[in-house]
């Protein structure tokens, strides 16, 4: 994917949509209507705040699975992964999708709010019903969800960082100030978040808060 210049007004809207500041929730949670496809290898991608998933599609032998979050947020959805009751609901959406499409090996990841949830899923030591072969944490909200990271299945973790959130996501920043979803209520900073995950920070090709959807780590099944 080629990096493109995005006007400041658009960047601000993207950050508000993916991290917080979306419209008031409306309507029930529904999942994308997907064709009856199955695949051994699946990319499980979790969207950002106020965004939506997509119907599962086959890309060669790989299924791209993108469920909707567990709560509505304006015209899209969001992932609420704390406290434990909400985590169980959000986790159930992901494990149901993995089971529905017969995924045996998965690359698990997400963008922004979805990236923070993907980190929590990986670090919580849960059996997601498939072998995790890679984890992609793309421009996350760096919260406390990865603290004490103890994965049941250890896998390579790539943390992409655009730098667009650096000014606000400093350690101790109050997430309520931006309407962000953060476990623990404050951010820990990307350096601590990376350390919790046991990985390093990989610069994104973007400097705006934009998902790195074409990163090769998304399909690293070999």
SULLINQUI-V295808 format. One line per field, one symbol per residue. phi: phi as a letter, one per 30 degrees, with the letter a starting at -180 (. if undefined). psi: psi as a letter, one per 20 degrees, with the letter a starting at -180 (. if undefined). burial: b if it has 24 or more other ideal C-beta (glycine too) atoms within 12 Angstrom, else e. Layout:
# SULLINQUI-V295808
phi = ???
psi = ???
burial = ???
This chain:
# SULLINQUI-V295808
phi = .ddbdbeeddeeddddddcliddddaiddbcedcddcbadcbccccdddicbdaedbdcicccccbddddbdbidbbbccbadeddeddddddddddddecidcbbccaabhedddddddedddidddiaddcabccchdddcddcdiebddcdbdcccdbdjdcedcddeidddddcidcbdjibdciddddddddibcccdddcccdbdcdcddddbdcc
psi = pppqppqghggggghhghhakrrqqprrprqqoqrnqqqhpqpopprrpjarbqqpqpncjppopnrqriqqncjbrqookqahghgggghhgghggghhjkphpqpparpdghghggggggiikqojjrpoiqpooomronajhjpkpmqhopqpppoqphihighhlqpjpohhhjkqoppiirqiqhghggghikarpppqiqirmppmijphihkmi.
burial = eeeeeeeeeebeebbbbbbbbbeeeeeebebbebeeeebebbbbbbbbbbbbbbebeeeeebbbbbbbbbbbbeebbbbbbbeeeebeebbbbbbebbebbebebbbbbbbbbbbbbbbbbbbbebebbbebbbbbbbbbbbbbbbbebebebebbbbbbbbebbbebbeeebebeebbbbbbbebbbbbebbbebbebebbebebebbbbbbebebbbbbe
